[in-house]
Amino acid sequence: MRQAEFVPDRIINLTRYGAARELAGISPMREKTALFPRITTEIAAGWLTEGGANASADNPVFDQVNVTSAPLGGVKIVTLDILNDALVNVADSLADSFANSINNKIDDAYFNGDGTSGFGSFTGLDDATGAGGTVVASGNAFDEVTLSDINSTRSKLAPWARQENLAIACSRAVYYGVFARLQYEAGGNTAASIGDGYLRPSFFGMPVVFSEVMPAAAANAATIAYIGAYRNATKLGKVNGSAEFSVSNDRYFAQFA
């Protein structure tokens, strides 16, 4: 019997993450805690009359946003035999897996964090949005979500959030089951446009960013999509020099201290 040929081309059947980084961006931090200035009220201008009082000088109003980091990492034990004898690049595979796993945890905290230790003590969009920023769709099934539901969600945005950096975040299942369906049902498509699809998923001119930590199936009370100006409303920071991929023979290397 002839031995099967080994082809060192990896087949990667893994879900990719990183939506939080794309939506919020990464702000460098020199320390574990950082304060970001925020302006909340503009200068109060007013019409002037000869000899009359000038407009109020109390504005603009500034405050600060406190961002506190939390450690995140992982460990993989690999024998020297595997590192030396493997026909594929084990180190590259591990580095790629670590990066994707860390992005998974960041995405999970960014969208689903409830402030507990399971999410690094971070509060995510689901907890922070609240009822005032939420629209209940016309039905639970994806095909029951209407264009009016989407417009109602956009109307919930604060005026400053409607002007720039708007994007939609949802899973791929929700995009194709809700947003792409509504676009095709609206008509005006040609066979070529349907066949070619969208080079960059978007809706009403807003880019769609896929997050696979968000619901992929219809369910009661599930938040299936967010519309917002994420870089204006959220912060994602990384302490300078904190990202590191290390190799060690130390027995206690896997113990965090």
HUFENTA-V394671 format. One record per helix or strand of 2 or more residues. SS is the DSSP state (a for helix, b for strand). FROM is the first residue (numbers start at 1). TO is the last residue. If there is no record, write none. Layout:
ss;from;to
SS;FROM;TO
SS;FROM;TO
This chain:
ss;from;to
a;19;24
b;27;29
b;33;41
b;61;68
a;80;85
a;90;112
a;117;119
a;125;129
a;131;133
a;142;144
a;147;155
a;159;162
b;166;170
a;172;185
a;191;196
b;202;203
b;206;210
b;225;229
a;230;233
b;237;239
